[in-house]
């Protein structure tokens, strides 16, 4: 319990000086529009060497979101919802996983799209 309390204090102190280090994203990002956050993820997915080498592609969806394809197959879509990235797999009507950061979203995309 003492260690957990100390770790929580350390995270809080780090978060005050370096907001991204403690939470994975800056406080300012919480209020950013979905279009801005999705464009940042689109750039990260589009420049990821592992996804490109495997034939995966990310493209802006019509209206909103980011479509993930593996070859000609639709794998799912990312969208920015309530301060996090949400992934909705092909064939689902609701998201099944979330990512707090762009790095997490890229890792999840690799795991899901490269199966």
C-alpha positions in Angstrom: 0.0 0.0 0.0 2.8 2.4 0.8 4.5 1.8 -2.6 1.2 2.2 -4.4 0.6 5.5 -2.6 4.1 6.7 -3.4 3.7 5.6 -7.0 0.5 7.6 -7.2 2.2 10.6 -5.8 5.0 10.3 -8.3 2.6 10.0 -11.2 0.8 13.1 -10.0 4.0 15.0 -9.7 5.2 13.9 -13.1 1.8 14.8 -14.6 2.0 18.3 -13.3 5.3 19.0 -15.0 4.9 16.7 -18.0 1.2 16.0 -18.7 1.9 13.5 -21.5 4.2 11.3 -19.3 1.5 10.6 -16.7 -1.6 10.2 -18.8 -0.4 9.3 -22.3 -1.9 12.5 -23.7 -1.9 16.2 -22.9 -4.8 17.7 -21.1 -5.4 19.9 -24.1 -6.0 16.8 -26.3 -9.1 15.9 -24.3 -11.0 18.8 -25.7 -9.6 18.6 -29.3 -12.0 17.8 -32.1 -12.5 14.3 -33.4 -11.2 15.4 -36.8 -7.9 16.6 -35.4 -7.4 13.5 -33.2 -8.3 11.1 -36.1 -6.0 12.9 -38.5 -3.1 12.4 -36.1 -3.9 8.7 -35.8 -4.3 8.4 -39.6 -0.8 9.8 -40.1 0.7 7.4 -37.5 -1.0 4.4 -39.1 -0.1 5.5 -42.6 3.6 5.8 -41.7 3.9 2.6 -39.7 6.4 0.3 -41.5 5.0 -2.9 -40.1 1.4 -2.2 -41.3 2.6 -1.0 -44.7 4.8 -4.1 -45.3 2.0 -6.4 -44.4 -0.4 -4.8 -46.9 -2.5 -2.9 -44.4 -3.8 0.5 -45.2 -5.5 3.2 -43.3 -7.8 5.8 -45.0 -10.1 8.5 -43.9 -13.7 7.3 -43.7 -16.6 9.1 -45.4 -17.7 11.6 -42.8 -15.6 10.5 -39.9 -13.3 7.8 -38.6 -10.4 5.9 -40.0 -11.0 2.7 -42.1 -8.5 -0.1 -41.7 -8.0 -2.6 -44.6 -5.8 -5.6 -45.0 -5.5 -6.0 -48.8 -9.1 -5.8 -50.0 -10.6 -6.9 -46.7 -12.2 -4.4 -44.4 -10.9 -5.0 -40.8 -12.6 -2.2 -38.9 -12.6 1.5 -38.1 -11.1 3.8 -35.5 -12.9 6.9 -34.2 -12.3 9.4 -31.5 -15.0 9.1 -28.8 -15.1 10.7 -25.3 -11.3 11.3 -25.1 -10.1 8.0 -26.4 -9.7 6.1 -29.7 -12.3 3.4 -30.1 -12.0 0.5 -32.6 -15.1 -1.1 -34.1 -14.2 -4.4 -35.9 -15.8 -5.3 -39.2 -19.3 -6.7 -38.7 -19.8 -5.0 -35.3 -22.0 -2.0 -34.6 -20.1 -0.9 -31.5 -16.5 -0.6 -30.5 -14.8 -3.5 -28.8 -11.6 -1.9 -27.6 -10.2 1.5 -26.8 -6.7 3.1 -26.8 -5.7 6.1 -24.8 -2.8 7.1 -27.0 -1.8 6.9 -30.7 0.9 4.4 -29.9 -1.6 2.1 -28.2 -3.9 2.4 -31.2 -1.1 1.5 -33.6 -0.2 -1.6 -31.5 -3.9 -2.7 -31.3 -4.2 -2.2 -35.1 -1.1 -4.4 -35.7 -2.6 -7.1 -33.5 -6.1 -7.0 -35.0 -5.3 -6.3 -38.7 -2.4 -8.7 -39.0 -4.1 -11.8 -37.7 
